[in-house]
Amino acid sequence: MRIFVNYRTGDGESTALAVARYLSERIGEDNVFYDTRSIPPGALFDHELLRNVWRSDIMVAIIGPRWLDAGDADGRAIDKPEDWIRREIAEALSHQVRVVPFLIGDAPLPGVADLPSALADLTRCQYVKLDFRSPDAGLQRLGDVLDLPARARGDRPRSGRGQRGGIGSITATTVTAVTDTRGPVHIGDRTETARGGRADQDDT
């Protein structure tokens, strides 16, 4: 099983990081595509993004409160064919990759009238919600929906990269990701204008 984590910069990257860590713990880091971690230096980011969408079995689409309306003076990002979030989801839908929307907090699943025609089928995809009052339950629900293999207590992730620790905790604006037994790393609510060369719309 290979899973692609799709998210919009400025709308859920902290949650996306936590999801990527959780999935990596369950199926191994090498089986989870998370752009800033998975695209090697010097690689053509557009080729890597599309190649990994096509070879994935599942895409988890992180949708937060700004996902739909993010944009600039020229309009919403989602309405532009060059928007990478739109392109990734459209490619997944057209290549029969299962898309699971992961809704953050009170963010709704967009309706057909809110989306470009290329994303119309997204409205028919069964979603999972992340409630900040019980984030662990939301991640566990995601794991159950994806039918991830159980991992025995004490087993290490199936990856050659030596990742240690768990996902830590999520709040409405931050995630604390524990990657080493010596202490937590506080990630915070970062804003990035590019992800490994992937130029998202800068909606700040």
PyMOL commands that set and color helices and strands:
alter all, ss='L'
color gray80, all
select helices_A, chain A and resi 13-27+29-31+35-38+45-54+77-79+84-94+112-114+117-124+135-145
alter helices_A, ss='H'
color red, helices_A
select strands_A, chain A and resi 3-6+32-33+58-63+71-72+75-76+98-104+128-130+169-170+175-180+183-186
alter strands_A, ss='S'
color yellow, strands_A
deselect
rebuild
show_as cartoon
